[in-house]
Amino acid sequence: MIEFWEVLCSQGFMRNAALTGLLASVACGVIGSYVVVRRIVFISGGIAHAILGGMGIAYYYGAHPLNGALAAALLAAVGMGFATLHGSPREDTLIGAIWAIGMAIGVLFISQTPGYSIDLMSYLFGNILMVRSRDIYLIATLDIVILALVILFHKQLLAVCFDQEYARLQGVRVDFFYVLLLCLVAVTVVVLIQAVGIILVIALLTLPAATVGQYAHSLTRMMIAAAGLCAILTLLGLLISYQIDLPAGATIIILCGGLYLASSFLRWLERK
């Protein structure tokens, strides 16, 4: 434990990893609470995996992969939002199709790109220990944008998450704010994937918020608690991975998933 804190203080890469985890926790705690309450975890996963198609196309044409990722994420968010809002009878199948087709397109375009091919595994699992300073600034900017929009449109987003029909009667532009929420999910995923990977983004977006949601009775408290829990699990995952030489991302995911399963089991016992 003492050795880990010494490394944290002396090694820049470990400080960057810890700072990335703390900043990512803010975005994931806030947006993840909306994702869990609105029950759009599957949609979020679809957006996260569909971006590989945009990355592959951008890489094939010589553009930066994250530009393609952002375009694909926003297109997927709008498309899935439209399907959900307009009551597609097979919206789950449509989301699964976008998910699978996006990944397949990414693999195909990357395989046809001349020269050195990027490693898709690096985007699936990321490497939080290799975060650069510019990534940290980008995540900090994301946090500011998310917090500003959530404060500005808190009532509208709250209404969209809990009661769309009542929100419509109150004059809330439900379609706009629902798509805005999905676009925030999309931008959060794109910004964080380079640092922590798609799999860890999905875990941090959903599992801490879902764990806290079993006990919280207010969305605002849920966001704060989810962000705090996310930060604790990230730092704990870094500590454990350093102590016993394990991949940091996978360790954090196991901690998030294990805590959620344990909490769900305890809640089940309480109901019994």
C-alpha positions as CSV (number, residue, x, y, z in Angstrom):
1,M,0.0,0.0,0.0
2,I,2.7,2.5,1.0
3,E,4.8,1.5,-2.1
4,F,1.8,2.2,-4.3
5,W,1.4,5.7,-2.9
6,E,5.1,6.3,-3.4
7,V,4.8,5.3,-7.0
8,L,1.7,7.5,-7.4
9,C,3.7,10.5,-6.1
10,S,6.8,9.8,-8.1
11,Q,5.7,8.3,-11.4
12,G,3.9,10.5,-13.9
13,F,2.1,7.6,-15.7
14,M,0.5,6.5,-12.5
15,R,-0.6,10.0,-11.5
16,N,-2.1,10.4,-15.0
17,A,-4.0,7.1,-14.6
18,A,-5.4,8.1,-11.2
19,L,-6.4,11.5,-12.4
20,T,-8.0,10.0,-15.5
21,G,-10.0,7.6,-13.3
22,L,-11.2,10.5,-11.1
23,L,-12.2,12.7,-14.0
24,A,-13.8,9.8,-15.9
25,S,-15.8,9.0,-12.7
26,V,-17.5,12.4,-12.9
27,A,-18.8,11.9,-16.5
28,C,-19.7,8.2,-15.8
29,G,-21.4,8.9,-12.5
30,V,-23.6,11.6,-14.0
31,I,-24.4,10.1,-17.5
32,G,-24.4,6.6,-16.1
33,S,-27.2,7.5,-13.7
34,Y,-29.4,8.7,-16.6
35,V,-28.5,5.5,-18.5
36,V,-29.5,3.2,-15.6
37,V,-32.7,5.2,-14.6
38,R,-33.8,5.5,-18.3
39,R,-32.9,1.8,-18.8
40,I,-30.8,2.4,-22.0
41,V,-27.8,0.3,-21.1
42,F,-28.3,-1.8,-24.2
43,I,-28.5,1.3,-26.4
44,S,-25.3,2.6,-24.7
45,G,-23.6,-0.6,-25.5
46,G,-24.8,-0.4,-29.1
47,I,-23.4,3.1,-29.5
48,A,-20.1,2.1,-27.9
49,H,-19.6,-0.8,-30.3
50,A,-21.0,0.9,-33.4
51,I,-18.2,3.5,-33.3
52,L,-15.7,0.9,-34.4
53,G,-17.2,1.2,-37.9
54,G,-16.5,5.0,-38.0
55,M,-13.0,4.4,-36.7
56,G,-12.3,1.9,-39.4
57,I,-13.6,4.1,-42.2
58,A,-11.6,7.1,-40.9
59,Y,-8.5,5.1,-40.6
60,Y,-8.9,3.7,-44.1
61,Y,-9.2,7.2,-45.6
62,G,-6.3,8.6,-43.5
63,A,-8.3,10.6,-41.0
64,H,-7.9,10.4,-37.3
65,P,-9.9,7.4,-35.9
66,L,-11.6,9.5,-33.2
67,N,-13.1,11.8,-35.8
68,G,-14.8,8.8,-37.4
69,A,-15.7,7.5,-33.9
70,L,-17.5,10.7,-33.0
71,A,-19.4,10.8,-36.3
72,A,-20.5,7.1,-36.0
73,A,-21.4,7.5,-32.3
74,L,-23.7,10.5,-33.0
75,L,-25.3,8.8,-36.0
76,A,-25.9,5.7,-34.0
77,A,-27.3,7.7,-31.1
78,V,-29.7,9.6,-33.3
79,G,-30.7,6.4,-35.2
80,M,-31.4,4.4,-32.0
81,G,-33.2,7.3,-30.4
82,F,-35.5,7.6,-33.4
83,A,-36.2,3.9,-33.4
84,T,-37.0,4.0,-29.6
85,L,-39.1,7.1,-29.7
86,H,-41.2,6.1,-32.6
87,G,-42.0,2.6,-31.2
88,S,-40.2,0.3,-33.6
89,P,-41.6,-3.1,-32.8
90,R,-38.2,-4.7,-33.0
91,E,-36.0,-1.9,-31.6
92,D,-33.9,-4.4,-29.6
93,T,-33.1,-6.3,-32.9
94,L,-32.3,-3.0,-34.6
95,I,-29.9,-1.9,-31.9
96,G,-28.2,-5.3,-32.0
97,A,-27.9,-5.0,-35.7
98,I,-26.3,-1.6,-35.5
99,W,-24.0,-2.9,-32.8
100,A,-22.8,-5.9,-34.9
101,I,-22.7,-4.1,-38.3
102,G,-20.6,-1.3,-36.8
103,M,-18.0,-3.7,-35.4
104,A,-17.9,-5.7,-38.7
105,I,-17.5,-2.5,-40.8
106,G,-14.6,-1.5,-38.6
107,V,-12.9,-4.8,-38.9
108,L,-13.3,-4.9,-42.7
109,F,-12.0,-1.4,-43.3
110,I,-9.1,-1.8,-41.0
111,S,-8.2,-5.1,-42.7
112,Q,-8.2,-3.4,-46.1
113,T,-6.0,-0.5,-45.0
114,P,-2.5,-0.7,-46.5
115,G,0.4,-0.8,-44.2
116,Y,0.3,-1.1,-40.4
117,S,-3.1,-1.9,-39.0
118,I,-4.2,-0.5,-35.6
119,D,-4.9,-3.0,-32.9
120,L,-8.7,-3.1,-32.2
121,M,-8.0,-4.6,-28.8
122,S,-6.5,-1.4,-27.7
123,Y,-9.8,0.4,-28.3
124,L,-11.8,-2.5,-26.7
125,F,-9.8,-2.6,-23.5
126,G,-7.7,0.5,-23.6
127,N,-4.7,1.2,-21.3
128,I,-5.4,3.6,-18.5
129,L,-1.7,3.5,-17.7
130,M,-0.7,5.0,-21.0
131,V,-2.9,8.1,-20.8
132,R,-1.4,11.4,-22.1
133,S,-1.8,14.9,-20.7
134,R,-4.0,16.0,-23.6
135,D,-6.4,13.1,-22.9
136,I,-6.7,14.4,-19.3
137,Y,-7.5,17.9,-20.6
138,L,-10.1,16.4,-23.0
139,I,-11.8,14.4,-20.2
140,A,-11.8,17.5,-18.0
141,T,-13.5,19.5,-20.7
142,L,-16.1,16.7,-21.2
143,D,-16.9,16.9,-17.4
144,I,-17.4,20.6,-17.6
145,V,-19.7,20.3,-20.7
146,I,-21.7,17.5,-19.1
147,L,-22.2,19.3,-15.8
148,A,-23.2,22.5,-17.5
149,L,-25.8,20.8,-19.7
150,V,-27.1,18.7,-16.8
151,I,-27.5,21.8,-14.6
152,L,-29.1,23.8,-17.4
153,F,-31.6,21.0,-18.5
154,H,-31.9,19.1,-15.2
155,K,-35.7,19.3,-15.1
156,Q,-36.2,18.3,-18.7
157,L,-33.8,15.4,-18.5
158,L,-35.4,14.2,-15.3
159,A,-38.9,14.3,-16.9
160,V,-37.7,12.4,-19.9
161,C,-36.2,9.7,-17.8
162,F,-39.1,9.1,-15.5
163,D,-42.4,10.1,-17.3
164,Q,-42.3,11.0,-21.0
165,E,-46.1,11.3,-21.3
166,Y,-46.3,13.7,-18.4
167,A,-43.3,15.6,-19.8
168,R,-45.1,16.0,-23.2
169,L,-48.2,17.4,-21.5
170,Q,-46.0,19.9,-19.7
171,G,-44.6,21.1,-23.0
172,V,-41.2,19.4,-22.7
173,R,-39.6,18.6,-26.1
174,V,-39.2,14.9,-25.2
175,D,-37.7,13.8,-28.6
176,F,-35.0,16.5,-28.5
177,F,-33.9,15.9,-24.9
178,Y,-34.0,12.1,-25.3
179,V,-31.7,12.4,-28.4
180,L,-29.6,14.9,-26.5
181,L,-29.1,12.4,-23.7
182,L,-28.1,9.7,-26.2
183,C,-25.7,12.1,-27.8
184,L,-24.1,12.9,-24.4
185,V,-23.7,9.1,-23.9
186,A,-22.1,9.0,-27.4
187,V,-19.6,11.8,-26.7
188,T,-18.7,10.4,-23.3
189,V,-17.9,7.0,-24.9
190,V,-15.8,8.6,-27.7
191,V,-13.8,10.8,-25.3
192,L,-13.1,8.0,-22.8
193,I,-12.4,5.0,-25.2
194,Q,-8.8,6.1,-26.0
195,A,-7.9,6.2,-22.3
196,V,-9.9,3.3,-20.9
197,G,-11.4,1.3,-23.8
198,I,-14.9,0.5,-24.8
199,I,-15.4,-2.3,-22.3
200,L,-14.3,-0.3,-19.3
201,V,-16.4,2.7,-20.4
202,I,-19.5,0.6,-20.5
203,A,-18.7,-0.9,-17.1
204,L,-18.1,2.5,-15.5
205,L,-21.2,4.0,-17.1
206,T,-23.5,1.3,-15.8
207,L,-22.3,-0.7,-12.9
208,P,-21.5,1.9,-10.2
209,A,-24.7,3.8,-11.0
210,A,-26.7,0.5,-11.0
211,T,-25.2,-0.4,-7.6
212,V,-26.0,3.0,-6.1
213,G,-29.4,3.0,-7.7
214,Q,-30.5,0.1,-5.5
215,Y,-30.2,2.4,-2.4
216,A,-30.6,6.1,-3.7
217,H,-34.0,7.7,-3.7
218,S,-32.9,10.9,-5.6
219,L,-31.3,11.2,-9.0
220,T,-29.0,14.0,-7.9
221,R,-27.8,11.9,-4.9
222,M,-27.5,8.9,-7.2
223,M,-25.2,10.9,-9.5
224,I,-23.0,12.1,-6.7
225,A,-22.7,8.7,-5.1
226,A,-22.2,6.9,-8.4
227,A,-19.3,9.3,-9.2
228,G,-17.8,8.8,-5.8
229,L,-18.1,5.0,-6.0
230,C,-16.7,5.0,-9.5
231,A,-13.7,7.0,-8.3
232,I,-13.1,4.6,-5.4
233,L,-13.3,1.5,-7.5
234,T,-11.0,3.0,-10.1
235,L,-8.3,3.9,-7.6
236,L,-8.7,0.5,-5.8
237,G,-8.4,-1.3,-9.2
238,L,-5.2,0.6,-9.9
239,L,-3.9,-0.3,-6.4
240,I,-4.7,-4.0,-6.8
241,S,-3.4,-4.2,-10.4
242,Y,-0.1,-2.7,-9.3
243,Q,0.3,-4.9,-6.2
244,I,-0.2,-8.2,-8.0
245,D,0.7,-7.2,-11.6
246,L,-2.7,-7.5,-13.3
247,P,-4.2,-5.5,-16.2
248,A,-5.6,-2.3,-14.7
249,G,-8.7,-2.1,-16.8
250,A,-9.8,-5.7,-16.3
251,T,-9.2,-5.4,-12.6
252,I,-11.5,-2.3,-12.4
253,I,-14.2,-4.0,-14.4
254,I,-14.1,-7.1,-12.1
255,L,-14.4,-4.8,-9.0
256,C,-17.4,-2.9,-10.5
257,G,-19.1,-6.1,-11.6
258,G,-18.4,-8.0,-8.3
259,L,-19.7,-5.1,-6.2
260,Y,-22.9,-4.9,-8.3
261,L,-23.6,-8.6,-8.1
262,A,-22.9,-8.7,-4.3
263,S,-25.1,-5.7,-3.8
264,S,-27.9,-7.3,-5.9
265,F,-27.6,-10.5,-3.9
266,L,-27.9,-8.7,-0.6
267,R,-30.9,-6.8,-1.8
268,W,-32.5,-10.0,-2.8
269,L,-31.8,-11.5,0.6
270,E,-33.4,-8.4,2.3
271,R,-36.6,-8.9,0.2
272,K,-36.8,-12.5,1.2
